[in-house]
Amino acid sequence: MSTSGIRCSGIGALLLAAGMTVSGTAAADQWKAVGFFGWFGVGKVMEVEKGHYYWTGEFSGTFQNDKGAGSVFHMSGVRCPAYNDINLNTGKASAAGYCVVKDANGDQATMTWTVQGPVGRTAGTYTFTSGTGKYQGISGTYPFVGVTEVNWADGMATGYSTWNR
C-alpha cells in the first residue's frame, strides 16, 4: 500500500462515531445522539519507518441524527483536528484528536477522542470537554466506531463514523 493510500486509514472511524449526551434537567436519553457522521480527511503523512506511517490533519463533515429534524446535533458541522499512527506491519492503528460540533444556530460542543484497532476500522471513545449555548454544561464519555471507506490517490480519505448504533 502506498503512503498516499493510507494517510487517513483508520481515522475515519474515529472521529466520531460516538453517542453524545448533554447533562441537565432533561433525561440523558433525550440528549443521546444516535446517527452517522460522514467525513472527508485532509492531511499529510510521513513514513516513519518501512510500513509505518504517521498522519496529521483534519476530518470534517456533517452529522445526521437518526431522529431527524429538531434532534441533537442533526445536520451539524463537525471538524476534527487529529493524528493517526498507522502500522501496516502489525495491521494496527491508533488515533486521537479533538472535535467541534457546531449547529446552524452557532451553538457548539467540544470533545476529545481516541481510538485503537485494525487499520481501516477502529473503535474508541469521545469525551465532551465544553459547550456553548444549548450545549453549555455538556459532559460524558461515549463509544463510537469509525471506518475509512476510500483512500484517494492524492492521500486524502473518505469515511464515516457511527455514534451509538
C-alpha positions in Angstrom: 0.0 0.0 0.0 1.4 3.4 -0.9 1.7 6.3 1.6 -1.0 8.2 -0.3 -3.3 5.3 0.1 -3.2 5.1 3.9 -2.9 8.7 5.0 -6.2 8.7 6.9 -6.7 4.9 7.2 -8.4 4.1 10.5 -9.1 7.7 11.4 -12.4 7.9 9.8 -13.7 5.5 12.2 -12.7 7.8 14.8 -14.0 10.7 14.5 -16.6 10.4 15.5 -18.9 7.6 15.6 -19.9 8.2 19.1 -23.0 8.8 21.2 -23.5 12.2 22.6 -25.2 13.2 25.8 -25.8 16.5 27.5 -26.2 16.9 31.2 -29.1 18.9 32.5 -32.6 18.7 33.7 -33.7 16.6 30.7 -33.3 12.8 30.8 -29.9 11.7 29.5 -31.5 9.7 26.6 -33.1 12.9 25.3 -29.6 14.2 24.5 -28.2 10.9 23.2 -27.2 11.4 19.6 -27.6 8.3 17.5 -26.5 8.6 13.9 -24.0 8.9 11.2 -21.0 11.3 10.7 -19.8 11.3 7.1 -16.3 12.8 6.8 -13.5 13.7 4.4 -9.9 13.5 5.8 -7.4 16.0 4.6 -3.8 16.0 5.9 -0.2 14.9 5.5 1.5 11.6 6.1 5.1 10.7 6.8 6.6 7.2 6.6 8.5 7.0 9.9 9.8 3.5 9.0 9.1 1.0 6.3 5.3 0.2 6.5 4.7 2.6 9.5 3.0 5.9 8.8 2.1 9.0 10.8 -0.7 11.2 9.6 -1.8 14.7 10.8 -4.8 16.6 9.5 -8.5 17.2 9.9 -11.7 15.1 9.4 -14.7 17.3 8.6 -18.3 16.6 7.5 -21.9 16.6 8.7 -23.6 14.6 11.5 -27.1 13.2 10.8 -29.2 12.2 13.8 -31.4 9.2 13.2 -34.3 11.0 14.8 -34.2 13.7 12.2 -35.1 17.4 12.3 -35.0 19.0 15.7 -32.9 16.3 17.3 -29.5 16.9 19.0 -26.7 17.7 16.5 -28.9 16.9 13.5 -27.2 18.3 10.3 -24.5 20.0 12.4 -21.0 20.6 11.0 -18.1 18.6 12.6 -14.4 19.5 12.4 -11.8 17.2 14.0 -8.1 18.1 14.0 -6.3 14.8 14.6 -3.3 12.4 14.3 -3.3 8.8 13.1 -0.4 6.3 13.8 -0.8 3.6 11.1 1.4 0.5 11.2 0.8 -1.8 8.2 3.5 -4.2 9.6 1.2 -5.0 12.6 -2.1 -4.1 10.9 -2.9 -1.8 13.8 -3.7 1.9 14.1 -4.2 4.4 16.9 -5.5 7.9 16.6 -6.8 10.8 18.7 -7.7 14.4 18.5 -10.5 16.9 19.1 -13.8 17.6 17.5 -16.0 20.7 17.5 -19.7 20.1 16.6 -21.5 23.3 15.6 -25.1 23.7 14.7 -26.9 26.2 12.4 -27.6 28.5 15.4 -23.8 28.7 16.3 -24.1 26.6 19.5 -21.2 24.1 19.7 -19.9 21.2 21.7 -16.2 20.3 22.0 -14.8 16.8 22.7 -11.6 14.8 22.8 -11.4 11.4 21.3 -9.2 8.3 20.9 -9.3 5.0 19.0 -7.3 1.9 18.5 -7.8 -1.1 16.4 -7.2 -2.7 13.0 -6.2 -0.3 10.2 -9.3 1.0 8.4 -11.9 0.2 11.2 -11.3 1.4 14.7 -13.4 1.8 17.8 -13.0 4.2 20.7 -14.5 6.8 22.9 -15.0 10.6 23.0 -15.4 12.8 26.0 -17.1 16.2 26.0 -15.0 19.0 27.4 -17.1 22.1 26.9 -20.2 23.6 25.2 -21.8 26.9 24.4 -25.4 27.9 24.1 -27.8 25.0 24.5 -24.8 22.7 24.9 -23.3 24.5 27.9 -22.6 22.0 30.6 -22.4 19.1 28.2 -20.4 16.1 29.7 -19.9 12.4 29.4 -17.8 9.8 27.6 -19.3 7.7 24.8 -18.3 5.0 22.3 -18.1 5.3 18.6 -16.9 3.3 15.5 -15.1 4.9 12.6 -14.5 3.4 9.1 -12.2 4.5 6.3 -14.0 3.6 3.0 -11.8 5.1 0.3 -8.2 6.2 0.2 -7.7 8.6 -2.7 -4.6 8.6 -4.9 -3.8 12.1 -3.5 -3.6 10.8 0.0 -6.9 12.0 1.3 -9.6 9.7 2.6 -13.4 9.4 2.8 -15.2 7.5 5.6 -17.8 7.7 8.3 -18.4 7.2 12.0 -21.4 5.8 13.7 -22.5 7.2 17.0 -24.5 4.9 19.4 -25.5 2.5 16.7 
